[in-house]
C-alpha cells in the first residue's frame, strides 16, 4: 500500500530558509524569529489547518508582512471606553508623536545648557502641576499599584515608634477592593511590612471607627475609591475632609487612591472622584492611574503636598518603580493637549453617534438597538453612557475578531452588538466591508439551485425569526 498522506510533502526547514524572500527578510528579522514563523506554518500544515501547498506562501507572507510585535491592533466596537483587555486607554495623536520622538536619544536626565545631569521627568511633572494647580508636587511611577505601594511605604506618621518597624494602615472594610485577575488590595499592602487595620463594616463606616483604631503603631490613614463596584442602600462612609481633621490631630498622613484619574469633576460621572477636589479636601497625596480616564499610558501618578511627594520620591523603592522615557513623554503630551480619544468617547455627540449608527446599520444590513456604553477599567461602575449599537447574528463576533482589521464587538444574549462610540469615524466603512466579506464567505459554499439552503442562510444572516423573514 502506498502512503499518500500529503503531510509527508511538507517542505523541509532548510528548503524554506533558502527561499529568496526568506533570505531577504533575514536582513531585518532575527533567525530565531524566521525559524519560528517556518515552524508555525509547518505545524499548521501537519494539523490540517492549511494545505501543504500553502506552507511556502504562508512563510513568505509572514516573514515579509508580519508586525514587529505580536500585539494585534484592534477596533474597539464594544462601547467600553477604557477596555482593560484591549490595553485600556488609546493614546492621543500628540502622545503617539511624543513617544516616537522619545524613542531615540533624548535629554531625559541631562541639562543641554550645562551638559550636566538633571532631574528625571521634569516636563511630565510640570505638565501635571499646570493641569492641577492644587498640587504642589507630582511624581510619575510605572503603574497605580506601584504608586500606592510606594506611598504607604514612604509615608509614616510622626507617632510611629522608631524602634518598632511594624506599623498599621487604617482603612475602611468597605474599601478593601479586589481588581482584575484576582489582585487584592490587602495582598499589596502586606508586602510593605505594615498591617491593614480594618475599621467599620462593609456598608457603613464612621469617623469614630477610625479614631478608636489609632494607636502608637498607626502609620497612615488610607482612603480608597471602590472604583469597580457600588454599595447601595443602608450605607455610610467618611469623607476626606473629615479624615483630614483626624489626621491632623494625630500627626498622620492621609493618602487617597482615586483610581481613574480625573483632574476636575465631570457632570456625566457625578460620583467619580477627582484629583483637585480630593486635594482641596485635605489629602496629603492623591494617587491615580494614567491609562484610565486620564487617557494616557500605563502609569501611576502621585500628586499632593510637596513635603509628602518628596518623601516618596526619595524613598529607595522609588528607583525600582520609576517609569521610562516613553511613558514620561506620553504623559506630558496627554496632559498638555486637549485632543484625547478617551474624553472624546466619553463626551461624544449622541446625535451624531445615532446618525452614524443608523447609516452603518443600513450599509451592514443590521438592526439599530439602544445600547449603553460604559467607562470601563473600574471607572464609574454602573453609570450608563446612553447610545446605540448595530445588532447582528452572534457568529459575526468571532469572525470579526479574526479578520483584518481585527474588530472586537460585544456579545450579549446571543447577539453580536457593534457600538461605534470608541471607533474613529473614518473606520466605519472598514467594519462594513468586513461584515460584507463574512457574509460573502459564508454563502460561497452553497451549490447553485439549492434555494432552500440559500434561504435558510439568508435568514441566519438577517437574524430575523418572524414569519416575514422569507419575504426579506
C-alpha positions as CSV (number, residue, x, y, z in Angstrom):
1,X,0.0,0.0,0.0
2,X,1.4,3.4,-1.0
3,X,1.3,6.1,1.7
4,X,-0.3,9.2,0.0
5,X,-0.6,11.4,3.1
6,X,0.2,14.9,1.8
7,X,1.8,15.9,5.1
8,X,4.8,13.9,4.1
9,X,5.4,16.5,1.4
10,X,5.6,19.4,3.9
11,X,8.7,21.5,2.8
12,X,11.8,21.0,5.0
13,X,13.1,23.8,7.1
14,X,16.3,24.2,5.1
15,X,14.4,24.4,1.9
16,X,12.1,27.2,3.3
17,X,15.1,29.0,4.7
18,X,16.6,29.0,1.2
19,X,13.7,30.9,-0.4
20,X,14.8,34.3,-1.8
21,X,12.1,36.2,0.1
22,X,13.1,34.5,3.4
23,X,16.8,35.2,2.8
24,X,16.0,38.9,2.2
25,X,13.8,39.1,5.3
26,X,16.9,37.8,7.3
27,X,18.5,41.3,6.8
28,X,16.0,42.8,9.3
29,X,14.5,39.8,11.2
30,X,16.4,37.5,13.5
31,X,16.9,33.9,12.5
32,X,15.1,32.8,15.6
33,X,12.0,34.7,14.5
34,X,12.2,33.4,11.0
35,X,12.5,29.8,12.2
36,X,9.6,30.3,14.5
37,X,7.5,31.5,11.5
38,X,8.5,28.5,9.5
39,X,7.7,26.1,12.3
40,X,4.3,27.7,12.8
41,X,3.5,27.1,9.1
42,X,4.7,23.5,9.1
43,X,2.7,22.8,12.3
44,X,-0.4,24.3,10.7
45,X,0.0,22.0,7.7
46,X,0.5,18.9,9.9
47,X,-2.7,19.8,11.8
48,X,-4.6,20.2,8.5
49,X,-5.2,23.9,9.2
50,X,-3.6,24.9,5.8
51,X,-2.9,22.9,2.7
52,X,0.7,21.6,2.2
53,X,0.9,23.7,-0.9
54,X,0.3,26.9,1.2
55,X,3.3,26.3,3.5
56,X,5.8,28.2,1.5
57,X,3.4,31.1,0.5
58,X,2.4,31.4,4.2
59,X,6.1,31.6,5.3
60,X,6.8,34.2,2.7
61,X,3.8,36.3,3.6
62,X,4.6,36.2,7.3
63,X,8.3,37.0,7.1
64,X,7.6,40.0,4.8
65,X,4.4,41.4,6.3
66,X,4.0,40.3,10.0
67,X,4.2,43.1,12.5
68,X,7.3,43.5,14.6
69,X,5.2,42.9,17.7
70,X,2.9,40.0,18.5
71,X,0.3,42.5,19.6
72,X,-2.6,42.9,17.1
73,X,-4.2,46.4,16.6
74,X,-8.0,46.1,17.0
75,X,-11.0,48.3,16.5
76,X,-12.9,48.6,19.8
77,X,-16.6,48.2,18.9
78,X,-17.7,47.2,22.4
79,X,-18.8,50.6,23.7
80,X,-16.4,50.2,26.7
81,X,-14.1,53.2,26.6
82,X,-11.3,52.0,29.0
83,X,-11.2,48.3,28.0
84,X,-8.7,46.5,30.1
85,X,-8.4,43.5,27.8
86,X,-7.7,45.9,24.9
87,X,-5.0,47.9,26.6
88,X,-7.2,50.4,28.3
89,X,-6.8,54.0,27.0
90,X,-5.8,54.5,23.4
91,X,-3.1,57.2,23.1
92,X,-3.8,60.6,21.5
93,X,-2.1,61.7,18.4
94,X,0.1,64.1,20.4
95,X,1.1,61.2,22.8
96,X,1.9,58.9,19.9
97,X,4.1,61.7,18.4
98,X,5.8,62.2,21.7
99,X,6.6,58.5,22.1
100,X,8.0,58.4,18.6
101,X,10.2,61.4,19.3
102,X,11.4,59.9,22.7
103,X,12.2,56.6,21.2
104,X,15.7,57.7,20.3
105,X,18.3,59.6,22.4
106,X,16.6,62.4,24.4
107,X,17.6,64.7,27.3
108,X,15.6,62.7,29.9
109,X,18.3,63.3,32.5
110,X,20.5,66.0,31.0
111,X,20.5,69.7,31.0
112,X,21.5,70.6,27.5
113,X,22.6,74.1,28.5
114,X,25.2,73.0,31.0
115,X,25.8,69.4,29.9
116,X,25.2,68.2,33.4
117,X,22.8,65.6,34.8
118,X,19.3,66.9,35.5
119,X,16.3,65.6,37.3
120,X,14.2,63.0,35.6
121,X,10.7,63.6,34.4
122,X,10.6,67.4,34.9
123,X,8.5,68.0,31.8
124,X,5.8,65.5,32.8
125,X,5.7,66.9,36.4
126,X,5.3,70.5,35.2
127,X,2.5,69.4,32.8
128,X,0.7,67.7,35.7
129,X,1.1,70.7,38.0
130,X,-0.2,73.1,35.3
131,X,-3.2,70.8,34.9
132,X,-3.8,70.6,38.6
133,X,-2.8,73.8,40.4
134,X,-4.0,72.4,43.7
135,X,-1.0,70.1,43.7
136,X,2.4,71.4,45.0
137,X,4.4,68.5,43.5
138,X,4.0,65.4,41.4
139,X,5.7,62.1,40.7
140,X,5.2,59.5,37.9
141,X,5.9,55.8,38.5
142,X,5.2,52.7,36.5
143,X,1.5,52.0,37.5
144,X,-1.2,52.7,40.0
145,X,-0.4,49.8,42.2
146,X,3.3,50.8,42.4
147,X,2.2,54.4,43.3
148,X,0.1,53.1,46.2
149,X,2.7,50.7,47.4
150,X,5.4,53.4,47.4
151,X,3.2,56.0,49.1
152,X,2.1,53.8,52.1
153,X,5.7,52.6,52.4
154,X,7.3,56.0,52.4
155,X,4.7,58.0,54.4
156,X,4.6,57.2,58.1
157,X,3.1,59.2,60.9
158,X,5.2,61.0,63.5
159,X,3.8,58.8,66.2
160,X,5.1,55.5,64.8
161,X,7.6,54.1,67.3
162,X,11.1,54.3,65.8
163,X,12.2,51.1,67.3
164,X,9.2,49.1,66.1
165,X,9.2,48.7,62.3
166,X,5.7,47.2,62.4
167,X,3.0,49.7,61.6
168,X,-0.6,49.9,60.7
169,X,-2.5,51.4,57.8
170,X,-6.1,52.2,58.7
171,X,-8.7,51.6,56.0
172,X,-12.5,51.1,55.9
173,X,-13.7,47.5,55.3
174,X,-15.9,48.8,52.6
175,X,-12.8,49.8,50.6
176,X,-10.9,46.5,50.6
177,X,-11.3,46.0,46.9
178,X,-10.2,43.3,44.5
179,X,-9.5,44.4,41.0
180,X,-9.0,42.4,37.8
181,X,-7.2,39.0,37.7
182,X,-7.8,38.4,41.4
183,X,-5.5,41.2,42.5
184,X,-6.5,42.3,46.1
185,X,-5.6,45.5,47.9
186,X,-4.8,43.8,51.2
187,X,-2.3,41.5,49.5
188,X,-0.5,44.5,48.1
189,X,-0.4,46.3,51.4
190,X,1.0,43.2,53.1
191,X,4.2,43.4,51.0
192,X,5.1,46.7,52.7
193,X,5.6,45.0,56.1
194,X,2.7,47.0,57.5
195,X,-0.6,45.7,58.7
196,X,-4.0,46.8,57.5
197,X,-6.2,47.9,60.4
198,X,-9.8,47.4,59.1
199,X,-12.4,49.6,60.6
200,X,-16.2,49.8,60.2
201,X,-18.4,47.5,58.3
202,X,-18.7,46.7,54.6
203,X,-21.7,49.0,54.2
204,X,-21.2,51.5,57.0
205,X,-18.0,53.2,58.4
206,X,-18.0,56.2,60.7
207,X,-15.3,58.7,61.8
208,X,-15.3,57.3,65.3
209,X,-14.3,53.9,63.8
210,X,-11.1,55.5,62.5
211,X,-10.5,57.4,65.8
212,X,-10.8,54.4,68.0
213,X,-8.3,52.4,65.8
214,X,-5.5,54.9,66.1
215,X,-2.6,53.8,68.3
216,X,1.2,54.3,68.6
217,X,1.7,51.9,65.6
218,X,-0.6,53.8,63.2
219,X,1.4,54.8,60.1
220,X,-1.3,56.5,57.9
221,X,-4.9,56.8,57.0
222,X,-5.9,55.4,53.6
223,X,-9.0,56.3,51.6
224,X,-9.6,54.1,48.5
225,X,-12.2,54.8,45.9
226,X,-14.0,51.5,45.3
227,X,-13.9,52.0,41.5
228,X,-15.3,48.8,40.1
229,X,-18.4,48.3,42.3
230,X,-21.0,50.2,44.2
231,X,-22.7,49.5,47.6
232,X,-26.2,50.9,47.7
233,X,-28.9,51.1,50.4
234,X,-28.1,51.5,54.1
235,X,-24.6,52.9,53.7
236,X,-22.2,55.4,55.3
237,X,-18.7,56.4,54.6
238,X,-16.2,59.0,55.9
239,X,-15.2,61.8,53.5
240,X,-11.6,63.1,53.0
241,X,-12.3,66.4,54.8
242,X,-13.4,64.6,57.9
243,X,-10.4,62.3,57.9
244,X,-8.1,65.4,57.5
245,X,-9.1,66.7,60.8
246,X,-8.5,63.4,62.5
247,X,-5.1,63.0,60.7
248,X,-4.0,66.5,61.9
249,X,-5.0,65.6,65.4
250,X,-2.7,62.6,65.5
251,X,0.0,63.7,63.1
252,X,-0.8,61.2,60.4
253,X,-0.5,61.3,56.6
254,X,-3.7,60.9,54.6
255,X,-3.4,59.0,51.4
256,X,-6.2,58.9,48.8
257,X,-6.3,56.4,46.0
258,X,-8.8,57.6,43.4
259,X,-8.1,55.2,40.6
260,X,-9.5,56.6,37.4
261,X,-7.7,59.9,37.0
262,X,-10.0,62.9,36.6
263,X,-8.4,66.3,37.2
264,X,-11.7,68.1,37.7
265,X,-15.3,66.9,38.3
266,X,-17.2,65.6,35.2
267,X,-21.0,66.1,35.3
268,X,-21.6,62.9,33.3
269,X,-19.9,61.0,36.1
270,X,-21.2,62.6,39.2
271,X,-19.9,60.0,41.7
272,X,-16.4,59.7,40.2
273,X,-13.8,61.5,42.4
274,X,-11.3,63.9,41.0
275,X,-7.8,65.0,42.0
276,X,-8.5,68.7,42.6
277,X,-11.4,68.0,44.9
278,X,-9.5,65.4,46.9
279,X,-6.5,67.7,47.4
280,X,-8.8,70.6,48.3
281,X,-10.5,68.3,50.9
282,X,-7.1,67.7,52.6
283,X,-5.4,64.6,51.2
284,X,-1.7,64.8,51.5
285,X,-1.2,62.8,48.3
286,X,-3.6,61.6,45.7
287,X,-2.9,58.5,43.5
288,X,-4.4,57.9,40.1
289,X,-3.8,55.7,37.0
290,X,-2.5,57.3,33.8
291,X,-4.2,54.9,31.5
292,X,-7.8,55.3,32.6
293,X,-9.9,58.5,32.4
294,X,-6.7,60.5,32.1
295,X,-6.4,58.9,28.6
296,X,-2.6,58.3,28.7
297,X,-0.2,55.4,29.0
298,X,0.0,53.0,31.9
299,X,1.5,54.9,34.8
300,X,0.9,55.7,38.5
301,X,0.6,59.4,39.2
302,X,1.2,60.8,42.7
303,X,0.1,64.4,43.3
304,X,-0.1,66.4,46.5
305,X,1.9,68.3,49.2
306,X,5.5,69.0,48.3
307,X,6.9,67.5,51.5
308,X,4.9,64.3,51.1
309,X,5.7,63.8,47.5
310,X,9.4,64.5,48.1
311,X,9.5,61.9,50.9
312,X,8.0,59.4,48.4
313,X,10.4,60.4,45.6
314,X,13.5,59.9,47.9
315,X,12.5,56.5,49.2
316,X,14.8,53.7,47.9
317,X,11.8,51.9,46.4
318,X,11.1,54.9,44.1
319,X,14.1,53.8,41.9
320,X,12.6,50.4,41.4
321,X,9.3,51.8,40.4
322,X,10.3,54.7,38.2
323,X,9.0,54.8,34.7
324,X,10.8,55.1,31.4
325,X,11.3,58.0,28.9
326,X,8.4,56.8,26.6
327,X,5.9,56.9,29.4
328,X,7.1,60.3,30.6
329,X,6.8,61.7,27.1
330,X,3.3,60.2,26.6
331,X,2.0,61.5,30.0
332,X,3.3,65.0,29.3
333,X,1.7,65.1,25.8
334,X,-1.6,63.7,27.1
335,X,-1.9,66.2,29.9
336,X,-0.7,69.2,27.8
337,X,-3.1,68.7,24.9
338,X,-6.8,68.7,24.6
339,X,-7.4,66.1,22.0
340,X,-7.9,62.8,23.8
341,X,-9.7,59.6,22.5
342,X,-11.0,58.7,25.9
343,X,-12.5,62.1,26.6
344,X,-13.9,62.3,23.1
345,X,-15.7,58.9,23.5
346,X,-16.9,60.0,27.0
347,X,-18.4,63.2,25.7
348,X,-19.4,62.0,22.2
349,X,-22.1,63.9,20.4
350,X,-25.0,61.5,20.8
351,X,-27.0,62.8,17.9
352,X,-24.0,62.3,15.6
353,X,-23.5,58.8,17.1
354,X,-27.1,57.9,16.3
355,X,-26.7,59.2,12.7
356,X,-23.5,57.1,12.2
357,X,-25.1,54.0,13.7
358,X,-28.2,54.3,11.5
359,X,-26.2,54.8,8.4
360,X,-23.9,51.9,9.4
361,X,-26.9,49.6,10.0
362,X,-28.2,50.4,6.5
363,X,-24.9,49.6,4.9
364,X,-24.3,46.5,7.0
365,X,-27.8,45.2,6.8
366,X,-28.1,45.2,10.6
367,X,-30.7,46.5,13.1
368,X,-30.2,49.5,15.4
369,X,-30.8,48.9,19.1
370,X,-30.4,51.1,22.2
371,X,-27.1,50.3,23.8
372,X,-25.5,51.8,26.9
373,X,-21.7,52.2,26.7
374,X,-19.5,52.1,29.8
375,X,-16.4,53.8,31.1
376,X,-14.7,50.5,31.9
377,X,-11.4,50.0,33.7
378,X,-13.1,50.2,37.1
379,X,-14.3,53.8,36.3
380,X,-17.9,54.9,37.1
381,X,-19.3,51.5,37.9
382,X,-23.0,51.2,37.0
383,X,-23.1,54.5,35.2
384,X,-24.6,54.1,31.7
385,X,-23.5,56.1,28.7
386,X,-26.6,56.1,26.5
387,X,-26.1,55.3,22.9
388,X,-26.9,52.7,20.1
389,X,-25.4,49.6,18.6
390,X,-26.0,47.6,15.4
391,X,-27.3,44.1,16.1
392,X,-26.1,41.1,14.0
393,X,-26.2,37.3,14.5
394,X,-23.8,36.2,17.2
395,X,-21.4,34.3,14.9
396,X,-20.3,37.6,13.3
397,X,-18.4,38.5,16.6
398,X,-15.9,35.6,16.2
399,X,-15.4,36.2,12.5
400,X,-14.8,39.9,13.1
401,X,-12.2,39.2,15.7
402,X,-10.2,37.0,13.3
403,X,-10.3,39.5,10.4
404,X,-8.0,42.2,9.2
405,X,-8.7,44.6,10.8
406,X,-9.5,42.7,13.9
407,X,-12.8,44.1,15.2
408,X,-13.9,43.4,18.8
409,X,-17.7,43.7,19.2
410,X,-19.9,42.9,22.2
411,X,-21.7,39.5,22.5
412,X,-24.9,39.8,24.6
413,X,-27.8,37.4,24.9
414,X,-26.9,35.5,21.7
415,X,-26.4,38.6,19.5
416,X,-23.3,40.5,18.2
417,X,-23.6,44.2,19.1
418,X,-21.4,46.7,17.3
419,X,-21.1,50.0,19.2
420,X,-19.3,52.8,17.3
421,X,-18.7,55.0,20.4
422,X,-14.9,54.1,20.5
423,X,-14.5,53.6,16.8
424,X,-12.9,56.5,14.8
425,X,-15.5,57.6,12.2
426,X,-13.0,57.0,9.4
427,X,-13.0,53.3,10.3
428,X,-16.8,52.8,9.9
429,X,-16.5,51.7,6.2
430,X,-13.8,49.1,7.1
431,X,-16.1,47.4,9.5
432,X,-18.9,47.4,6.9
433,X,-16.6,45.9,4.4
434,X,-15.5,43.2,6.9
435,X,-19.2,42.3,7.5
436,X,-19.8,42.0,3.8
437,X,-16.7,39.7,3.4
438,X,-18.1,37.5,6.2
439,X,-21.5,37.3,4.5
440,X,-19.9,36.5,1.1
441,X,-17.6,33.8,2.5
442,X,-20.5,32.2,4.3
443,X,-22.5,31.8,1.1
444,X,-19.9,30.7,-1.4
445,X,-20.2,27.0,-0.4
446,X,-23.9,26.8,-1.4
447,X,-24.5,24.9,-4.7
448,X,-26.3,26.7,-7.5
449,X,-30.0,25.8,-7.4
450,X,-30.0,24.9,-3.6
451,X,-32.7,27.6,-2.9
452,X,-33.8,26.2,0.4
453,X,-30.3,26.2,1.9
454,X,-29.7,29.7,0.5
455,X,-32.9,30.9,2.1
456,X,-32.0,29.4,5.5
457,X,-28.6,31.0,5.4
458,X,-30.0,34.4,4.5
459,X,-32.5,34.2,7.4
460,X,-29.5,33.4,9.6
461,X,-27.6,36.5,8.3
462,X,-30.6,38.7,8.7
463,X,-31.2,37.4,12.2
464,X,-35.0,37.6,11.7
465,X,-37.0,34.8,13.1
466,X,-40.5,36.2,12.4
467,X,-42.9,35.0,9.7
468,X,-42.0,37.7,7.2
469,X,-38.3,36.7,7.1
470,X,-38.8,34.7,3.9
471,X,-40.0,37.8,2.1
472,X,-36.8,39.6,3.0
